């Protein structure tokens, strides 16, 4: 029993020691979708990132800060390796507002947010656990639709 426990601890510490840490770049967001409130939840997603030609592929992360009450976003952050692979800068969403607008106004995005609100709201209108993760997932899917012009991201 003792040796199994030590083996488990060894594996745990080896895994923790090699865990990837990323530097993040805050992506600029069009003003009409930006939530400047301080009541935001932060969610981090592990993703697989590939160049459009498929020659480069590696893991990265997307961090999304979203409001539990609004259909707006506080932050979208990409690990810097995503920007390097895609060859784009943190103002990509600002320079391509039509892509952001098209992705957010798609019925699938609004249906996703509506479903989160419906599924994670209690009978008295209170927010239930899981709503933030649900909405962050909606924003992740939308972000992927926007970035697909320059990079492939798989969640």
DSSP file (Angstrom, degrees, kcal/mol; ACC not computed):
  #  RESIDUE AA STRUCTURE BP1 BP2  ACC     N-H-->O    O-->H-N    N-H-->O    O-->H-N    TCO  KAPPA ALPHA  PHI   PSI    X-CA   Y-CA   Z-CA
    1    1 A X     >        0   0    0      0, 0.0     4,-2.1     0, 0.0     5,-0.2   0.000 360.0 360.0 360.0 -43.0    0.0    0.0    0.0
    2    2 A X  H  >  +     0   0    0      1,-0.2     4,-2.3     2,-0.2     5,-0.2   0.897 360.0  50.2 -62.8 -41.2    2.8    2.4    0.9
    3    3 A X  H  > S+     0   0    0      2,-0.2     4,-2.4     1,-0.2    -1,-0.2   0.865 108.7  52.4 -68.6 -34.5    4.6    1.9   -2.4
    4    4 A X  H  > S+     0   0    0      2,-0.2     4,-2.6     1,-0.2    -1,-0.2   0.917 110.2  48.9 -63.7 -42.4    1.4    2.5   -4.4
    5    5 A X  H  X S+     0   0    0     -4,-2.1     4,-2.5     2,-0.2    -2,-0.2   0.915 112.2  47.4 -63.5 -43.4    0.9    5.8   -2.5
    6    6 A X  H  X S+     0   0    0     -4,-2.3     4,-2.5     2,-0.2    -1,-0.2   0.882 111.1  51.7 -66.0 -38.2    4.5    6.8   -3.2
    7    7 A X  H  X S+     0   0    0     -4,-2.4     4,-2.5     2,-0.2    -2,-0.2   0.933 110.2  49.1 -62.2 -45.3    4.2    5.9   -6.9
    8    8 A X  H  X S+     0   0    0     -4,-2.6     4,-2.7     1,-0.2    -2,-0.2   0.931 111.7  48.8 -58.9 -46.7    1.0    8.0   -7.1
    9    9 A X  H  X S+     0   0    0     -4,-2.5     4,-2.7     1,-0.2     5,-0.2   0.898 110.4  51.5 -61.3 -40.7    2.8   10.9   -5.4
   10   10 A X  H  X S+     0   0    0     -4,-2.5     4,-2.4     2,-0.2    -1,-0.2   0.934 111.8  45.9 -62.0 -46.4    5.7   10.6   -7.8
   11   11 A X  H  X S+     0   0    0     -4,-2.5     4,-2.7     2,-0.2    -2,-0.2   0.916 112.7  51.6 -62.4 -43.3    3.5   10.6  -10.8
   12   12 A X  H  X S+     0   0    0     -4,-2.7     4,-2.6     1,-0.2    -2,-0.2   0.935 112.9  43.4 -60.2 -48.3    1.5   13.6   -9.4
   13   13 A X  H  X S+     0   0    0     -4,-2.7     4,-2.2     2,-0.2    -1,-0.2   0.867 113.2  51.3 -70.0 -35.4    4.6   15.7   -8.8
   14   14 A X  H  X S+     0   0    0     -4,-2.4     4,-1.5    -5,-0.2    -1,-0.2   0.937 112.7  46.8 -64.2 -44.7    6.2   14.8  -12.1
   15   15 A X  H  X S+     0   0    0     -4,-2.7     4,-0.5     1,-0.2     3,-0.3   0.923 113.4  48.5 -61.8 -44.5    3.0   15.8  -13.9
   16   16 A X  H >< S+     0   0    0     -4,-2.6     3,-0.7     1,-0.2    -1,-0.2   0.865 109.0  54.2 -64.1 -35.5    2.8   19.0  -11.9
   17   17 A X  H 3< S+     0   0    0     -4,-2.2    -1,-0.2     1,-0.2    -2,-0.2   0.811 113.2  41.2 -70.2 -29.7    6.4   19.8  -12.6
   18   18 A X  H 3< S+     0   0    0     -4,-1.5    -1,-0.2    -3,-0.3    -2,-0.2   0.367  82.1 130.4-100.2   5.0    5.9   19.5  -16.4
   19   19 A X    <<  -     0   0    0     -3,-0.7     2,-0.3    -4,-0.5    -3,-0.0  -0.360  63.7-114.6 -60.1 135.5    2.6   21.3  -16.5
   20   20 A X        -     0   0    0     -2,-0.0     2,-0.4    40,-0.0    -1,-0.1  -0.530  28.0-163.0 -75.4 132.4    2.6   24.0  -19.2
   21   21 A X        -     0   0    0     -2,-0.3     2,-0.3    -3,-0.1    -1,-0.0  -0.939  10.2-158.1-113.6 143.9    2.4   27.6  -18.2
   22   22 A X        -     0   0    0     -2,-0.4     2,-0.4    58,-0.0    38,-0.0  -0.875  17.1-132.8-122.3 149.5    1.5   30.2  -20.7
   23   23 A X        -     0   0    0     -2,-0.3    57,-2.8     2,-0.0     2,-0.3  -0.837  33.9-143.0 -92.5 140.9    1.9   33.9  -21.1
   24   24 A X  E     -A   79   0A   0     -2,-0.4     2,-0.5    55,-0.3    55,-0.2  -0.793  11.4-152.7-112.1 150.7   -1.4   35.6  -22.1
   25   25 A X  E     -A   78   0A   0     53,-2.7    53,-2.0    -2,-0.3     2,-0.5  -0.986  22.4-129.2-118.7 125.8   -2.2   38.4  -24.5
   26   26 A X  E     -A   77   0A   0     -2,-0.5     2,-0.4    51,-0.2    51,-0.2  -0.630  22.5-140.0 -75.6 121.9   -5.4   40.4  -23.8
   27   27 A X  E     -A   76   0A   0     49,-3.1    49,-0.5    -2,-0.5     2,-0.2  -0.675  17.4-119.6 -84.0 134.1   -7.4   40.7  -27.1
   28   28 A X        -     0   0    0     62,-3.0     2,-0.4    -2,-0.4    65,-0.3  -0.555  30.5-153.1 -74.2 137.4   -9.0   44.0  -27.7
   29   29 A X        -     0   0    0     -2,-0.2     5,-0.1    45,-0.1    65,-0.1  -0.891  24.8 -98.2-116.2 139.9  -12.8   43.7  -28.0
   30   30 A X    >>  -     0   0    0     -2,-0.4     3,-2.2     1,-0.1     4,-0.6  -0.319  39.0-119.3 -54.8 137.9  -15.3   45.9  -29.9
   31   31 A X  G >4 S+     0   0    0      1,-0.3     3,-1.1     2,-0.2    -1,-0.1   0.797 108.0  62.7 -54.1 -37.2  -16.8   48.4  -27.4
   32   32 A X  G 34 S+     0   0    0      1,-0.3    -1,-0.3     3,-0.0    -2,-0.1   0.663 111.0  39.2 -68.2 -13.6  -20.4   47.2  -28.0
   33   33 A X  G <4 S+     0   0    0     -3,-2.2    40,-3.1    39,-0.1     2,-0.4   0.411  92.4 108.4-110.7  -1.2  -19.5   43.7  -26.6
   34   34 A X  B <<  -b   73   0A   0     -3,-1.1     2,-0.6    -4,-0.6    40,-0.2  -0.644  52.0-159.1 -85.9 130.3  -17.2   44.8  -23.9
   35   35 A X        -     0   0    0     38,-2.2    -3,-0.0    -2,-0.4    -2,-0.0  -0.936   7.6-175.4-107.3 113.1  -18.4   44.5  -20.2
   36   36 A X        +     0   0    0     -2,-0.6    -1,-0.1     2,-0.0     4,-0.1   0.380  43.8 119.8 -90.9   4.7  -16.4   46.8  -18.0
   37   37 A X        -     0   0    0      1,-0.1    -2,-0.1     2,-0.1     3,-0.1  -0.212  64.9-136.0 -66.3 161.7  -18.0   45.6  -14.8
   38   38 A X  S    S+     0   0    0      1,-0.2     2,-1.3     2,-0.0    -1,-0.1   0.443  86.1  90.7 -96.0  -1.9  -15.8   44.0  -12.1
   39   39 A X        +     0   0    0      2,-0.0    29,-0.6     0, 0.0     2,-0.3  -0.497  61.8 135.2 -93.1  64.8  -18.3   41.2  -11.5
   40   40 A X  E     -C   67   0A   0     -2,-1.3     2,-0.4    27,-0.2    27,-0.2  -0.849  47.8-141.3-115.9 148.8  -16.8   38.8  -14.0
   41   41 A X  E     -C   66   0A   0     25,-2.6    25,-2.3    -2,-0.3     2,-0.5  -0.885  17.1-141.7-105.8 142.3  -16.0   35.1  -13.9
   42   42 A X  E     -C   65   0A   0     -2,-0.4     2,-0.4    23,-0.2    23,-0.2  -0.894  18.4-176.9-109.4 130.5  -12.8   33.9  -15.5
   43   43 A X  E     -C   64   0A   0     21,-2.8    21,-3.0    -2,-0.5     2,-0.5  -0.986  10.7-154.6-129.1 136.1  -12.6   30.5  -17.3
   44   44 A X  E     -C   63   0A   0     -2,-0.4     2,-0.4    19,-0.2    19,-0.2  -0.939   8.6-166.3-115.4 130.0   -9.6   28.9  -18.9
   45   45 A X  E     -C   62   0A   0     17,-3.0    17,-2.3    -2,-0.5     2,-0.4  -0.951  16.3-137.9-117.4 131.4   -9.9   26.4  -21.8
   46   46 A X  E     +C   61   0A   0     -2,-0.4     2,-0.3    15,-0.2    15,-0.2  -0.738  34.2 178.1 -81.6 133.0   -7.1   24.1  -23.0
   47   47 A X  E     -C   60   0A   0     13,-2.7    13,-2.5    -2,-0.4     2,-0.5  -0.907  32.2-126.2-134.3 160.6   -7.1   24.1  -26.8
   48   48 A X  E     -CD  59 154A   0    106,-2.6   106,-2.5    -2,-0.3     2,-0.4  -0.954  30.3-160.0-106.4 126.6   -5.1   22.6  -29.7
   49   49 A X  E     +CD  58 153A   0      9,-3.2     9,-2.5    -2,-0.5     2,-0.4  -0.899  12.1 177.6-114.5 134.1   -3.9   25.2  -32.1
   50   50 A X  E     -CD  57 152A   0    102,-2.6   102,-2.8    -2,-0.4     7,-0.2  -0.988  30.7-116.2-134.6 144.7   -2.8   24.6  -35.7
   51   51 A X    >   -     0   0    0      5,-2.4     3,-1.6    -2,-0.4   100,-0.2  -0.376  37.8-108.6 -68.3 158.7   -1.7   26.9  -38.5
   52   52 A X  T 3  S+     0   0    0     98,-0.5    -1,-0.1     1,-0.3    99,-0.1   0.836 121.7  52.6 -61.4 -31.7   -4.0   26.9  -41.5
   53   53 A X  T 3  S-     0   0    0      1,-0.1    -1,-0.3     3,-0.0    -2,-0.0   0.546 109.4-126.6 -81.2  -5.3   -1.5   25.0  -43.5
   54   54 A X  S <  S+     0   0    0     -3,-1.6    -2,-0.1     2,-0.2    -1,-0.1   0.501  78.4 116.4  78.1   3.7   -1.3   22.3  -40.8
   55   55 A X  S    S+     0   0    0      1,-0.1     2,-0.4    -5,-0.0    -1,-0.1   0.781  72.4  46.1 -77.2 -26.4    2.5   22.5  -40.5
   56   56 A X        +     0   0    0     29,-0.1    -5,-2.4     2,-0.0     2,-0.3  -0.967  64.0 163.8-121.2 131.0    2.5   23.8  -36.9
   57   57 A X  E     +C   50   0A   0     -2,-0.4     2,-0.3    -7,-0.2    -7,-0.2  -0.970   9.8 141.2-146.9 128.4    0.3   22.3  -34.1
   58   58 A X  E     -C   49   0A   0     -9,-2.5    -9,-3.2    -2,-0.3     2,-0.1  -0.982  48.2 -87.5-158.6 167.2    0.6   22.7  -30.4
   59   59 A X  E     +C   48   0A   0     -2,-0.3     2,-0.3   -11,-0.2   -11,-0.2  -0.469  47.8 158.6 -78.3 151.2   -1.4   23.2  -27.2
   60   60 A X  E     -C   47   0A   0    -13,-2.5   -13,-2.7    -2,-0.1     2,-0.3  -0.869  29.1-118.1-152.8-174.9   -2.5   26.6  -26.0
   61   61 A X  E     -C   46   0A   0     -2,-0.3    18,-2.3   -15,-0.2     2,-0.4  -0.988   7.2-157.3-138.1 148.8   -5.0   28.2  -23.8
   62   62 A X  E     -CE  45  78A   0    -17,-2.3   -17,-3.0    -2,-0.3     2,-0.5  -0.996  12.3-161.1-120.8 128.7   -7.9   30.7  -24.1
   63   63 A X  E     -CE  44  77A   0     14,-2.9    14,-3.1    -2,-0.4     2,-0.4  -0.951   8.4-171.3-112.8 128.1   -9.0   32.6  -21.1
   64   64 A X  E     -CE  43  76A   0    -21,-3.0   -21,-2.8    -2,-0.5     2,-0.5  -0.974  11.3-163.3-124.1 129.7  -12.5   34.2  -21.1
   65   65 A X  E     +CE  42  75A   0     10,-2.5     9,-2.7    -2,-0.4    10,-1.5  -0.960  24.2 173.0-109.8 120.8  -13.9   36.6  -18.6
   66   66 A X  E     -CE  41  73A   0    -25,-2.3   -25,-2.6    -2,-0.5     2,-0.3  -0.914  32.4-116.0-132.5 154.7  -17.7   36.9  -18.9
   67   67 A X  E     -C   40   0A   0      5,-1.1     5,-0.2    -2,-0.3   -27,-0.2  -0.682  14.0-145.2 -86.9 139.4  -20.5   38.4  -17.0
   68   68 A X  S    S+     0   0    0    -29,-0.6    -1,-0.1    -2,-0.3   -28,-0.1   0.728  98.9  36.1 -74.4 -21.1  -23.1   36.1  -15.5
   69   69 A X  S    S+     0   0    0     58,-0.0     2,-0.3     3,-0.0    -1,-0.2   0.699 110.9  57.1-107.8 -21.9  -25.9   38.6  -16.2
   70   70 A X  S    S-     0   0    0      2,-0.1     2,-0.6     1,-0.0    -3,-0.2  -0.723  74.6-125.5-111.2 158.9  -25.1   40.3  -19.5
   71   71 A X  S    S+     0   0    0     -2,-0.3     2,-0.3    -5,-0.1    -3,-0.1  -0.385  82.4  99.7 -93.7  53.7  -24.4   38.9  -23.0
   72   72 A X        -     0   0    0     -2,-0.6    -5,-1.1    -5,-0.2     2,-0.4  -0.816  66.1-128.7-132.3 171.6  -21.1   40.8  -23.0
   73   73 A X  E     -bE  34  66A   0    -40,-3.1   -38,-2.2    -2,-0.3    -7,-0.2  -0.976   8.4-164.2-130.4 138.8  -17.5   39.8  -22.4
   74   74 A X  E    S-     0   0A   0     -9,-2.7     2,-0.3    -2,-0.4    -8,-0.2   0.866  75.9  -5.1 -85.6 -40.5  -14.9   41.3  -20.1
   75   75 A X  E     - E   0  65A   0    -10,-1.5   -10,-2.5   -47,-0.1     2,-0.4  -0.994  44.2-164.5-154.7 145.6  -11.8   39.8  -21.6
   76   76 A X  E     -AE  27  64A   0    -49,-0.5   -49,-3.1    -2,-0.3     2,-0.4  -0.987  23.3-176.3-124.9 122.2  -10.7   37.3  -24.2
   77   77 A X  E     -AE  26  63A   0    -14,-3.1   -14,-2.9    -2,-0.4     2,-0.4  -0.976   9.0-162.9-122.8 133.4   -7.0   36.3  -23.7
   78   78 A X  E     -AE  25  62A   0    -53,-2.0   -53,-2.7    -2,-0.4   -16,-0.2  -0.882  31.1-109.4-107.4 142.6   -5.0   34.0  -25.9
   79   79 A X  E >>  -A   24   0A   0    -18,-2.3     3,-1.9    -2,-0.4     4,-1.0  -0.485  37.8-114.1 -63.3 145.6   -1.8   32.3  -24.9
   80   80 A X  H 3> S+     0   0    0    -57,-2.8     4,-2.2     1,-0.3     5,-0.2   0.774 113.3  65.6 -59.2 -28.2    0.9   34.1  -26.8
   81   81 A X  H 3> S+     0   0    0    -58,-0.3     4,-2.5     1,-0.2    -1,-0.3   0.820  96.5  57.6 -65.2 -27.5    1.8   30.9  -28.8
   82   82 A X  H <> S+     0   0    0     -3,-1.9     4,-2.5     2,-0.2    -1,-0.2   0.936 107.7  46.2 -65.1 -45.5   -1.7   31.1  -30.4
   83   83 A X  H  X>S+     0   0    0     -4,-1.0     4,-1.6     1,-0.2     5,-1.4   0.895 112.9  50.5 -63.3 -39.4   -0.9   34.6  -31.7
   84   84 A X  H  <5S+     0   0    0     -4,-2.2    -2,-0.2     2,-0.2    -1,-0.2   0.926 112.3  45.6 -65.3 -44.8    2.5   33.5  -33.0
   85   85 A X  H  <5S+     0   0    0     -4,-2.5    -2,-0.2     1,-0.2    -1,-0.2   0.915 118.8  42.3 -65.0 -42.0    1.1   30.5  -34.8
   86   86 A X  H  <5S-     0   0    0     -4,-2.5    -1,-0.2    -5,-0.2    -2,-0.2   0.674 101.2-134.6 -79.2 -17.3   -1.7   32.5  -36.3
   87   87 A X  T  <5 +     0   0    0     -4,-1.6     2,-0.3     1,-0.2    -3,-0.2   0.853  62.3 121.3  67.5  33.9    0.5   35.5  -37.1
   88   88 A X      < -     0   0    0     -5,-1.4    -1,-0.2    -6,-0.2     2,-0.2  -0.852  54.0-126.3-127.7 166.8   -2.0   38.0  -35.8
   89   89 A X    >   -     0   0    0     -2,-0.3     3,-1.6    -3,-0.1   -64,-0.0  -0.494  34.4 -95.7-108.6 174.4   -2.0   40.7  -33.1
   90   90 A X  T 3  S+     0   0    0      1,-0.3   -62,-3.0    -2,-0.2     3,-0.3   0.558 118.8  63.0 -70.9  -6.4   -4.1   41.5  -30.1
   91   91 A X  T 3>  +     0   0    0    -64,-0.2     4,-2.8     1,-0.2     3,-0.3   0.214  67.8 111.9 -98.6  15.6   -6.2   44.0  -32.1
   92   92 A X  H <> S+     0   0    0     -3,-1.6     4,-1.2     1,-0.2    -1,-0.2   0.880  77.4  48.0 -55.6 -43.5   -7.4   41.4  -34.5
   93   93 A X  H  4 S+     0   0    0    -65,-0.3     7,-0.3    -3,-0.3    -1,-0.2   0.833 113.9  47.7 -69.7 -31.6  -11.1   41.6  -33.3
   94   94 A X  H >4 S+     0   0    0     -3,-0.3     3,-0.7   -66,-0.2    -2,-0.2   0.888 112.7  47.4 -74.6 -41.0  -10.9   45.5  -33.5
   95   95 A X  H 3< S+     0   0    0     -4,-2.8    -2,-0.2     1,-0.3    -1,-0.2   0.694 120.8  39.4 -73.4 -17.9   -9.4   45.4  -37.0
   96   96 A X  T >X  +     0   0    0     -4,-1.2     4,-1.4    -5,-0.3     3,-0.9  -0.442  67.9 152.4-126.2  57.9  -12.0   42.9  -38.1
   97   97 A X  H <>  +     0   0    0     -3,-0.7     4,-3.0     1,-0.3     5,-0.2   0.796  69.5  63.3 -63.3 -27.5  -15.2   44.0  -36.4
   98   98 A X  H 3> S+     0   0    0      2,-0.2     4,-2.5     1,-0.2    -1,-0.3   0.876 102.3  50.1 -64.6 -35.7  -17.4   42.5  -39.1
   99   99 A X  H <> S+     0   0    0     -3,-0.9     4,-2.2     2,-0.2    -1,-0.2   0.916 112.8  46.4 -66.4 -42.8  -16.2   39.0  -38.1
  100  100 A X  H  X S+     0   0    0     -4,-1.4     4,-2.5    -7,-0.3     5,-0.3   0.939 114.2  48.2 -63.4 -47.1  -16.9   39.7  -34.5
  101  101 A X  H  X S+     0   0    0     -4,-3.0     4,-2.4     1,-0.2    -2,-0.2   0.916 112.2  48.5 -60.5 -46.0  -20.3   41.1  -35.3
  102  102 A X  H  X S+     0   0    0     -4,-2.5     4,-0.7    -5,-0.2    -1,-0.2   0.913 113.7  46.4 -62.5 -42.9  -21.2   38.2  -37.5
  103  103 A X  H  < S+     0   0    0     -4,-2.2     3,-0.5     1,-0.2     6,-0.3   0.912 116.1  43.7 -68.0 -42.4  -20.1   35.6  -35.0
  104  104 A X  H  < S+     0   0    0     -4,-2.5    -1,-0.2     1,-0.2    -2,-0.2   0.846 113.5  51.0 -72.8 -33.3  -21.9   37.2  -32.1
  105  105 A X  H  < S+     0   0    0     -4,-2.4    -1,-0.2    -5,-0.3    -2,-0.2   0.549  83.1 116.0 -84.1  -5.1  -25.1   37.9  -34.0
  106  106 A X  S >X S-     0   0    0     -4,-0.7     4,-1.7    -3,-0.5     3,-0.7  -0.340  75.4-124.0 -61.0 143.8  -25.4   34.3  -35.2
  107  107 A X  H 3> S+     0   0    0      1,-0.2     4,-2.8     2,-0.2     5,-0.3   0.849 109.1  61.7 -58.7 -35.3  -28.4   32.6  -34.0
  108  108 A X  H 3> S+     0   0    0      2,-0.2     4,-1.9     1,-0.2    -1,-0.2   0.869 104.0  48.7 -63.3 -35.7  -26.3   29.8  -32.5
  109  109 A X  H <> S+     0   0    0     -3,-0.7     4,-2.4    -6,-0.3     5,-0.2   0.955 114.7  43.3 -67.9 -49.7  -24.5   32.2  -30.2
  110  110 A X  H  X S+     0   0    0     -4,-1.7     4,-2.6     1,-0.2    -2,-0.2   0.881 114.2  51.2 -66.4 -36.0  -27.7   33.8  -28.9
  111  111 A X  H  X S+     0   0    0     -4,-2.8     4,-2.6    -5,-0.2    -1,-0.2   0.897 109.3  51.4 -64.8 -39.0  -29.4   30.5  -28.5
  112  112 A X  H  X S+     0   0    0     -4,-1.9     4,-2.2    -5,-0.3    -2,-0.2   0.943 112.3  44.8 -63.0 -48.3  -26.4   29.2  -26.6
  113  113 A X  H  X S+     0   0    0     -4,-2.4     4,-2.5     1,-0.2    -2,-0.2   0.918 113.8  50.6 -62.1 -44.0  -26.5   32.1  -24.2
  114  114 A X  H  X S+     0   0    0     -4,-2.6     4,-2.5     1,-0.2    -1,-0.2   0.902 109.2  51.2 -60.7 -41.0  -30.3   31.8  -23.9
  115  115 A X  H  X S+     0   0    0     -4,-2.6     4,-3.3     2,-0.2     5,-0.3   0.903 109.5  50.3 -63.9 -40.5  -30.0   28.1  -23.1
  116  116 A X  H  X S+     0   0    0     -4,-2.2     4,-2.1     1,-0.2    -2,-0.2   0.937 111.5  48.0 -61.6 -45.8  -27.4   28.9  -20.4
  117  117 A X  H  < S+     0   0    0     -4,-2.5    -2,-0.2     1,-0.2    -1,-0.2   0.901 116.5  43.5 -62.0 -40.1  -29.7   31.5  -18.8
  118  118 A X  H >< S+     0   0    0     -4,-2.5     3,-0.9    -5,-0.2    -2,-0.2   0.938 117.6  43.2 -70.2 -47.5  -32.7   29.1  -19.0
  119  119 A X  H 3< S+     0   0    0     -4,-3.3    -2,-0.2     1,-0.2    -1,-0.2   0.762 119.6  41.7 -72.9 -25.2  -30.8   26.0  -17.7
  120  120 A X  T 3< S+     0   0    0     -4,-2.1     8,-3.0    -5,-0.3     2,-0.4  -0.090  91.4  94.9-119.2  34.3  -28.9   27.7  -14.9
  121  121 A X  B <   -F  127   0B   0     -3,-0.9     6,-0.2     6,-0.2     5,-0.1  -0.995  67.3-134.3-124.2 128.8  -31.5   30.0  -13.4
  122  122 A X    >   -     0   0    0      4,-3.4     3,-2.0    -2,-0.4    -2,-0.1  -0.145  32.9 -94.0 -74.2 173.0  -33.5   28.9  -10.4
  123  123 A X  T 3  S+     0   0    0      1,-0.3    -1,-0.1     2,-0.1    -2,-0.0   0.728 126.5  49.7 -62.4 -23.2  -37.3   29.3  -10.0
  124  124 A X  T 3  S-     0   0    0      2,-0.1    -1,-0.3     0, 0.0    -2,-0.1   0.223 125.3 -98.9-100.2  14.3  -36.8   32.6   -8.2
  125  125 A X  S <  S+     0   0    0     -3,-2.0     2,-0.2     1,-0.3    -2,-0.1   0.498  75.7 144.4  85.9   4.9  -34.5   34.0  -10.8
  126  126 A X        -     0   0    0      1,-0.1    -4,-3.4    -5,-0.1    -1,-0.3  -0.497  56.3-106.8 -80.5 147.4  -31.3   33.3   -9.0
  127  127 A X  B     -F  121   0B   0     -6,-0.2     2,-0.3    -2,-0.2    -6,-0.2  -0.525  34.7-148.2 -70.5 132.1  -28.2   32.3  -10.8
  128  128 A X    >   -     0   0    0     -8,-3.0     3,-1.7    -2,-0.3    -8,-0.0  -0.735  30.4 -86.2-100.8 152.8  -27.4   28.6  -10.4
  129  129 A X  T 3  S+     0   0    0     -2,-0.3    -1,-0.1     1,-0.2    -8,-0.0  -0.290 113.0  37.3 -56.2 136.2  -23.8   27.1  -10.4
  130  130 A X  T 3> S+     0   0    0     -3,-0.0     4,-2.3   -10,-0.0    -1,-0.2   0.160  80.5 106.1 108.1 -17.0  -22.6   26.3  -13.9
  131  131 A X  H <> S+     0   0    0     -3,-1.7     4,-2.7     1,-0.2     5,-0.2   0.921  80.9  50.5 -62.0 -43.3  -24.1   29.3  -15.7
  132  132 A X  H  > S+     0   0    0      1,-0.2     4,-2.7     2,-0.2    -1,-0.2   0.923 111.0  47.6 -61.3 -45.3  -20.7   31.1  -16.0
  133  133 A X  H  > S+     0   0    0      2,-0.2     4,-2.1     1,-0.2    -1,-0.2   0.905 112.0  51.6 -61.2 -41.1  -19.0   28.0  -17.5
  134  134 A X  H  X S+     0   0    0     -4,-2.3     4,-1.6     2,-0.2    -2,-0.2   0.947 112.9  43.3 -61.3 -49.4  -21.9   27.5  -19.9
  135  135 A X  H  X S+     0   0    0     -4,-2.7     4,-2.3     1,-0.2    -2,-0.2   0.879 111.1  54.8 -66.6 -37.6  -21.7   31.1  -21.1
  136  136 A X  H  X S+     0   0    0     -4,-2.7     4,-2.4    -5,-0.2    -1,-0.2   0.887 105.9  53.5 -62.1 -37.2  -17.9   31.0  -21.3
  137  137 A X  H  X S+     0   0    0     -4,-2.1     4,-2.3     2,-0.2    -1,-0.2   0.882 106.8  51.7 -63.0 -38.6  -18.3   27.9  -23.5
  138  138 A X  H  X S+     0   0    0     -4,-1.6     4,-2.1     1,-0.2    -2,-0.2   0.935 111.5  46.7 -61.7 -45.8  -20.6   29.9  -25.8
  139  139 A X  H  X S+     0   0    0     -4,-2.3     4,-2.9     2,-0.2    -2,-0.2   0.862 109.1  55.0 -65.9 -35.8  -18.0   32.7  -26.0
  140  140 A X  H  X S+     0   0    0     -4,-2.4     4,-2.4     2,-0.2    -1,-0.2   0.944 108.9  47.6 -61.9 -46.7  -15.3   30.2  -26.7
  141  141 A X  H  X S+     0   0    0     -4,-2.3     4,-1.8     1,-0.2    -2,-0.2   0.903 113.9  47.7 -59.9 -41.2  -17.2   28.7  -29.7
  142  142 A X  H  X S+     0   0    0     -4,-2.1     4,-1.8     2,-0.2    -1,-0.2   0.911 110.1  52.1 -66.4 -42.3  -17.8   32.2  -31.0
  143  143 A X  H  X S+     0   0    0     -4,-2.9     4,-2.5     1,-0.2    -2,-0.2   0.896 107.9  52.1 -60.3 -41.1  -14.2   33.2  -30.5
  144  144 A X  H  X S+     0   0    0     -4,-2.4     4,-1.2     1,-0.2    -1,-0.2   0.904 106.9  53.2 -62.4 -41.0  -13.2   30.1  -32.5
  145  145 A X  H  < S+     0   0    0     -4,-1.8    -1,-0.2     1,-0.2    -2,-0.2   0.862 112.1  46.0 -61.9 -35.1  -15.5   31.2  -35.3
  146  146 A X  H >< S+     0   0    0     -4,-1.8     3,-0.9     1,-0.2    -2,-0.2   0.921 114.8  44.8 -72.3 -44.8  -13.9   34.6  -35.4
  147  147 A X  H >X S+     0   0    0     -4,-2.5     3,-2.3     1,-0.2     4,-1.7   0.599  86.2  92.9 -77.2 -11.5  -10.3   33.4  -35.3
  148  148 A X  T 3< S+     0   0    0     -4,-1.2    -1,-0.2     1,-0.3    -2,-0.1   0.700  72.6  70.3 -60.8 -18.6  -10.9   30.6  -37.9
  149  149 A X  T <4 S+     0   0    0     -3,-0.9    -1,-0.3    -4,-0.2    -2,-0.1   0.778 117.6  18.2 -67.6 -24.5   -9.8   33.0  -40.7
  150  150 A X  T <4 S+     0   0    0     -3,-2.3   -98,-0.5     1,-0.3     2,-0.3   0.537 130.2  18.5-123.2 -10.4   -6.2   32.9  -39.4
  151  151 A X     <  -     0   0    0     -4,-1.7     2,-0.5  -100,-0.2    -1,-0.3  -0.994  63.7-121.8-158.8 153.9   -5.9   29.8  -37.2
  152  152 A X  E     -D   50   0A   0   -102,-2.8  -102,-2.6    -2,-0.3     2,-0.4  -0.921  30.2-176.1-102.2 126.4   -7.5   26.4  -36.4
  153  153 A X  E     -D   49   0A   0     -2,-0.5     2,-0.5  -104,-0.2  -104,-0.2  -0.988   7.1-169.5-124.3 130.0   -8.5   26.0  -32.7
  154  154 A X  E      D   48   0A   0   -106,-2.5  -106,-2.6    -2,-0.4    -2,-0.0  -0.977 360.0 360.0-119.1 123.1   -9.9   22.9  -31.3
  155  155 A X              0   0    0     -2,-0.5  -109,-0.2  -108,-0.2    -1,-0.1   0.456 360.0 360.0 -85.4 360.0  -11.4   22.9  -27.8
